[in-house]
Amino acid sequence: MADTIEFRYDTQLLLDKYNTEGVDVDDLADDLVDEVRDHILEAFKGDCLVVAADSGEDEFGEKATLKLHFHTNEPWDVLKYCRSLGEIYDIVVEDMDRQSRDLKG
């Protein structure tokens, strides 16, 4: 009998949210972590959630950069949600079921 993976897609991304509200950028990063973590836990089924953020600055201004890692069957909905908060990039969605079959193959 084959092992089944309950949450098939390993979903990872980085998200930049620029400080357009003039708040302390460290607070912006902390609040972004809380907002994303709470929403993911309430809105999506999955496991292995890791959400971390740090503050920084680039040529466009002060920002919070968030790293998300989450196993889910709804990666596209997670991406859509995160995109509503800021710019997402370095997006990785890996099918862990397919990886598992290839390794046993």
LUMLUMZA-449795 format. One line per field, with one value per residue: residue number from 1; x, y, z of N, C-alpha, C, O, CB in turn. Coordinates in steps of 0.001 Angstrom, whole numbers, plus 500000, padded with zeros to 6 digits. Glycine has a CB too. Example, Ala and Ser with C-alpha at 12.3 -4.5 7.8 and 13.67 -1.06 7.14 Angstrom:
2
i c(1,2) $
nu c(513190,512850) $
nv c(494310,497750) $
nw c(507800,507080) $
cau c(512300,513670) $
cav c(495500,498940) $
caw c(507800,507140) $
cu c(513200,512900) $
cv c(496700,500030) $
cw c(507800,507870) $
ou c(514236,513409) $
ov c(496681,501138) $
ow c(508465,508039) $
cbu c(511308,514084) $
cbv c(495527,499402) $
cbw c(509046,505725) $
This chain:
105
i c(1,2,3,4,5,6,7,8,9,10,11,12,13,14,15,16,17,18,19,20,21,22,23,24,25,26,27,28,29,30,31,32,33,34,35,36,37,38,39,40,41,42,43,44,45,46,47,48,49,50,51,52,53,54,55,56,57,58,59,60,61,62,63,64,65,66,67,68,69,70,71,72,73,74,75,76,77,78,79,80,81,82,83,84,85,86,87,88,89,90,91,92,93,94,95,96,97,98,99,100,101,102,103,104,105) $
nu c(500844,500623,502180,500373,500220,498978,498823,499661,501246,504217,504653,506296,507475,508638,507734,507357,506440,505852,506489,504073,502498,503833,504635,506595,509088,509958,507806,505941,506897,506579,503786,502931,503771,502112,499554,499594,500173,497950,495791,496356,496183,493476,492104,493024,493640,496280,499772,502921,503577,505533,506335,508098,509627,511486,512760,513706,515369,515249,515908,513369,512237,511457,510747,508965,510066,508822,508990,507499,506516,504686,502676,500149,496994,496045,497705,497567,495575,496732,498895,497484,496259,498556,499640,497833,498732,501202,504208,505022,507582,510294,508943,507999,506474,506106,505313,504878,503939,504433,507240,507800,506947,508719,511154,510831,510665) $
nv c(498818,502160,505067,507941,511405,513877,516694,517994,519907,521629,524785,527767,531081,534483,537655,541061,543866,547170,550072,552000,553258,554695,553657,552188,550235,547781,547048,546814,544502,542584,542707,541867,539190,538132,538651,537162,534530,534049,534303,532290,529977,530067,530117,528168,524692,522684,521950,522185,524940,527790,531029,533925,537128,540086,543397,545912,547811,549139,550460,551406,552018,551673,548409,545385,542101,539006,535521,532597,529287,526438,523558,522435,521746,523702,525600,527708,529390,530272,531698,533714,535049,535987,537659,539715,541203,542280,542405,539356,536876,534684,532223,528959,525985,522815,519519,517202,514605,513649,513868,511970,509592,509518,509111,506565,505115) $
nw c(500000,499110,500464,501411,500785,502691,502388,499539,498107,498425,499266,498715,499209,498795,500087,499589,501376,501187,503156,503276,505029,506903,509358,512045,510651,511632,513221,511193,509898,511964,512342,509840,509774,511816,510709,508271,509166,510887,509073,507155,508759,509447,506991,505178,504626,505791,506565,508337,508501,508178,508943,508581,509057,508170,508559,506190,503590,500331,497029,496603,498998,502565,503817,504660,504532,503907,504515,503445,504075,503375,503473,501430,499779,498245,496740,494858,495764,498119,497066,495706,497848,499248,497306,497402,499477,498925,496920,495455,495083,494020,493971,494767,494017,494794,493897,496151,496213,493643,493672,495617,494375,492203,493499,494469,492220) $
cau c(500000,501443,501994,499686,500593,497717,498925,500517,502107,505140,504499,507248,507584,509027,506758,507773,505383,506496,505962,503324,501695,504683,504795,507920,509213,510036,506414,505319,507306,505928,502351,502739,503876,500892,498423,499684,500041,496573,494906,496640,495638,492020,491496,493538,494052,497657,500655,504316,503580,506596,506221,509097,509833,512492,512632,514837,515160,515887,515779,511964,511838,511450,509832,509030,510197,508276,509243,506410,506641,503412,502215,498708,496437,495507,498802,497218,494815,497704,499613,496565,496142,499809,499785,496980,499421,502426,504853,505551,508631,510972,507822,508251,505388,506588,504372,505599,503491,505199,508610,507842,506847,509957,512225,510588,510502) $
cav c(500000,503353,506161,509082,512699,514588,518030,517600,520927,522411,526129,528684,532371,535696,538734,542391,544844,548460,550869,553143,553809,555493,553041,551617,549123,546540,546735,546359,543105,541762,542662,541065,537782,537772,538664,536043,533271,533880,534084,530957,528958,530127,530023,527074,523453,522354,521750,522636,526381,528635,532410,534774,538372,541015,544715,546296,548949,549079,551722,551813,552448,550707,547298,544119,540951,537834,534197,531671,527876,525834,522392,522599,521304,524916,526563,528875,530293,530879,532707,534828,535791,536691,538729,540833,541930,542910,541778,538027,536441,533441,531321,527551,525066,521478,518419,516231,513272,513302,513657,510707,508502,509499,508557,505132,504612) $
caw c(500000,498963,501405,500816,501331,502920,501803,498417,497511,499232,498722,499316,498515,499497,499889,500027,501645,501410,504260,502739,506116,507774,510680,512271,509709,512410,513576,509950,509699,512995,512063,508629,510186,512547,509785,507324,509910,511346,507926,506579,509658,509423,505663,504355,505266,505477,507705,508208,508246,508715,508484,509237,508317,508656,507960,505365,502718,499022,496306,496586,500332,503670,503555,505385,503636,504574,503935,503749,503710,503788,502713,501235,498501,497637,496624,494044,496623,499034,496280,495450,499101,499525,496319,497816,500542,498432,495769,495746,494168,494410,494236,494510,494339,494446,494102,496972,495824,492452,494105,496348,493388,491418,494314,494662,490932) $
cu c(500884,501140,501261,500146,499314,497719,500045,501560,502911,505196,505422,507270,508212,508005,507359,506542,506072,505746,505301,502531,502512,504828,506241,508046,509370,508645,505658,505638,506612,504438,502050,502822,502590,499699,498439,499489,498586,495629,495113,496008,494112,491425,491899,493859,495483,498456,502038,504416,504757,506427,507225,509273,510935,512252,513880,514491,515859,515644,514346,511445,511952,510423,509992,509145,509809,508653,508126,506778,505393,503104,500695,498281,495888,496597,498413,496410,495729,498482,498739,496414,497403,500021,498922,497661,500650,502949,505412,506556,509337,509941,508226,507013,505829,505539,505107,505172,504288,506671,508759,507808,508119,511093,512065,510660,511362) $
cv c(501238,504361,507290,510349,513514,515966,517994,518634,521705,523795,527079,529979,533401,536768,540026,543267,546149,549274,552131,553851,554639,554959,552575,550340,547778,546093,546222,544881,542184,541604,541804,539577,537338,537669,537452,534722,533029,533586,532695,529872,528921,529756,528787,525850,523160,522087,522306,524124,527040,530012,533234,536029,539187,542356,545029,547506,548680,550402,552252,552225,551349,549628,546210,543033,539708,536577,533279,530282,527186,524655,522457,521928,522489,525967,527828,529875,530991,531982,533939,535685,536614,537846,539933,541711,542691,542160,540422,537635,535224,532374,529905,526778,523699,520438,517302,514803,512783,513032,512305,509510,508387,508863,507040,504374,503734) $
cw c(500000,500066,500689,501535,501461,502253,500773,497988,498562,498588,499473,498512,499429,499139,500413,500206,502014,502444,503720,503832,507090,509188,510841,511440,510436,512852,512354,509706,510698,512713,510833,508948,510868,511600,508859,508043,510313,510177,507318,507449,509633,508066,504858,505195,504843,506743,507382,507882,508950,508085,509288,508396,508971,507970,507155,504531,501399,498317,496269,497959,501375,503386,504600,504324,504423,503793,504404,503253,504248,502882,502645,499935,497706,497387,495865,494853,497635,498305,496036,496704,499359,498556,496688,498872,500061,497226,496174,494666,494763,494816,493844,494935,493851,494805,494846,496676,494607,492810,494787,495386,492563,492199,494471,493347,490232) $
ou c(501801,500008,501501,500419,498648,496734,501227,502648,502354,505729,505355,507104,508306,507476,507820,505713,506781,504527,505907,501958,501952,505111,507011,507189,508958,508343,504838,504754,506113,503890,501040,502023,502039,498922,497416,498721,498053,494764,494143,495371,493519,490357,491177,494298,495854,497906,502279,505252,504955,506380,507200,509092,511269,511610,514958,513459,516928,515217,514128,510328,512464,509373,510993,508412,510390,508637,507837,507289,505066,503256,500025,499116,495331,496429,498886,496541,495523,498702,499209,496441,497319,500528,499253,497219,501091,502233,506189,506414,509018,510062,508726,506556,505915,504953,505867,505959,504750,507271,509731,508546,508557,511913,513055,510710,511079) $
ov c(501344,504488,507555,510343,513807,516359,517968,518263,522343,523951,527192,529971,533226,536788,540083,543390,546231,549172,553202,554915,555231,555717,552571,549460,546745,544900,545310,544102,541123,540508,541102,538790,536288,536717,536791,533876,531939,532717,532005,528953,527853,529148,528397,525966,523361,522007,522828,524524,526874,530151,533236,536005,539008,542422,544488,548146,548071,551368,553417,552730,550260,549884,546127,543041,539403,536572,533190,530123,527321,524745,522526,521586,522308,527119,528914,531083,532159,533062,535071,536913,537806,538898,541060,542831,543639,541383,540332,538002,534789,531725,529670,526898,523453,520477,516545,513876,511642,512082,511586,508541,507278,508149,506318,503144,503374) $
ow c(500814,500531,499511,502735,500468,501629,501116,497550,499454,497489,500696,497292,500643,498028,501554,499305,503017,502581,503711,503598,508012,510115,509880,511526,509909,512856,512460,509350,510323,512830,510789,508440,510537,511676,508681,507584,510108,510283,507004,506934,509782,508003,503940,506340,503687,507841,506293,507072,510154,506863,510519,507178,510142,506922,507403,504731,501360,498949,495939,498070,501116,502796,505311,503335,505465,502562,505597,502144,505427,501664,503676,499097,496623,497787,496201,494653,497965,498853,496148,496624,499654,498945,496320,499130,500712,496595,497124,493500,495870,495856,492744,496072,492648,495887,494242,496867,494567,492308,494557,495561,492253,491624,494592,493338,489089) $
cbu c(499042,501219,503360,498130,501658,497460,499191,499665,501267,506578,503024,508661,506204,510492,505400,508759,504404,506596,507082,502378,501011,504158,503803,508159,510410,510950,505702,505799,508834,506135,501805,503783,505083,500601,498432,501040,500945,496108,495143,498184,496119,491567,491844,494780,493098,498300,500742,505029,502257,508033,504745,510466,508530,513945,512393,515272,515673,515347,516285,511117,510434,511145,510069,507763,511658,506741,510663,505080,507974,502251,502701,498320,495330,494415,499977,496433,493705,498682,500072,495181,495884,500990,499411,495651,499825,503496,505974,504404,509646,511967,506542,509527,504014,507919,503784,505388,501970,505098,509051,506665,505645,510345,512251,509227,510397) $
cbv c(500002,503986,506652,508917,513429,514737,519130,517285,521893,521735,526605,528052,532858,536143,538419,543032,544358,549238,551229,552684,552700,556862,551845,551324,549358,546728,547982,547219,542966,542382,544080,541437,537574,538804,539945,536052,533287,535133,535163,530719,529207,531504,531236,527520,522271,523473,520250,521830,527020,528034,532965,534020,539191,540485,545790,545144,550256,547881,551552,550692,552956,551405,546722,543899,540827,537950,533634,532146,527221,526874,521040,524099,520261,525502,525913,528450,529522,529800,532111,534304,534829,535725,538221,540306,540975,542963,542682,536979,537592,533707,531767,527046,525511,521169,517903,516531,513277,514432,514775,510629,508725,510914,509236,504905,505511) $
cbw c(501218,497592,501983,500901,500429,504423,502902,497256,496691,499319,498816,499386,498032,499124,500606,499012,502794,500107,505260,501624,506859,507837,510869,513793,508776,513639,514159,508755,509831,514387,511861,507564,511133,513651,508963,506593,511163,512095,506859,506451,511077,509807,504884,503596,504895,504676,508080,507127,508709,508424,508652,509420,508245,508387,509037,504473,503366,498176,494903,496048,500300,505024,502158,506327,503056,504717,504349,503110,504289,503745,503368,501223,498730,498528,495941,492798,497354,499600,494937,494986,500275,499451,494920,498359,501622,499531,495200,495838,493891,495579,493462,495264,493685,495163,492734,498439,495514,491405,495044,497337,492459,490994,495690,495316,490244) $
